[in-house]
């Protein structure tokens, strides 16, 4: 069964759509914390992406959101607590949850 995954582009360091930082990250939003925790990353496929890394995220069961960060092409198979990922995620979740303070 095919899965539909929404795609979001973060236009970092620009005011123009699709002209942001070319070394940026992609992120995928899942429905559940369990889906993020159990995700089996395909490192070979991730290395073919045209971005530095990929963030996967979902609403948390006991917090506002959870995330994982993968950047195998940069020598980082997985970094679960990278600060740069949270710099991308906080504005997204703050808007989605209509909150200015978040717990991740």
C-alpha positions in Angstrom: 0.0 0.0 0.0 1.4 3.4 -1.0 1.8 6.0 1.7 1.2 9.7 1.1 3.8 11.8 2.9 3.4 15.6 2.9 6.4 17.6 1.7 7.5 20.8 3.3 10.3 23.1 2.1 11.9 25.4 4.6 13.2 28.5 2.8 16.1 29.4 5.1 18.0 32.7 4.7 15.7 34.1 2.1 12.3 35.8 1.6 11.7 34.2 -1.8 10.1 30.8 -2.1 12.3 27.9 -3.3 15.5 30.0 -3.2 16.7 29.2 0.3 19.9 27.6 1.6 20.7 24.7 -0.9 22.5 22.8 1.9 19.3 22.8 4.0 17.4 19.9 5.5 14.2 18.2 4.5 11.7 17.1 7.0 8.9 14.6 7.1 5.9 14.7 9.4 4.4 11.5 10.6 1.1 10.9 12.5 2.5 9.2 15.6 5.5 9.2 17.9 5.6 5.4 17.5 6.0 5.8 13.7 9.0 8.1 14.3 10.6 5.8 16.9 10.2 2.6 14.8 11.2 4.2 11.5 14.0 2.0 9.9 16.0 4.6 7.9 17.4 3.5 4.5 20.9 5.2 4.7 21.7 4.6 1.1 18.4 6.3 0.0 19.0 9.2 2.4 22.5 9.7 0.9 20.9 10.3 -2.5 18.7 13.2 -1.3 19.6 16.7 -2.4 19.9 18.1 1.1 22.2 17.9 4.1 19.9 15.7 6.1 16.4 14.8 6.9 14.4 15.4 10.0 11.4 13.1 10.9 8.9 14.3 13.4 5.5 13.7 14.8 3.2 14.8 17.7 4.5 13.4 21.0 2.6 11.1 23.3 3.9 12.9 26.4 5.4 16.1 24.9 4.6 18.5 22.0 6.7 16.7 19.4 9.4 14.1 18.9 12.1 14.0 16.2 15.0 12.1 14.7 17.7 13.6 12.4 19.7 11.7 9.8 22.6 13.1 7.8 24.6 10.1 6.5 26.1 12.0 3.6 27.6 14.3 6.2 29.0 11.4 8.2 26.1 11.5 10.8 24.0 8.4 10.4 21.7 9.6 13.2 21.8 12.5 15.7 18.6 12.4 17.8 19.3 15.8 19.6 20.8 18.1 17.0 20.1 21.7 17.7 19.8 22.7 14.1 16.9 20.3 13.7 15.1 22.0 16.5 15.7 25.4 14.9 13.6 24.1 12.0 11.1 22.2 14.0 10.2 24.8 16.7 8.7 27.3 14.2 6.8 24.5 12.4 5.3 23.0 15.6 4.6 26.5 17.2 2.5 27.4 14.2 0.8 24.0 13.9 0.0 23.9 17.7 -0.7 27.7 18.0 1.7 27.9 20.9 4.8 29.9 21.7 6.3 27.5 24.3 7.0 23.8 23.4 8.3 20.7 25.2 10.1 18.2 23.0 
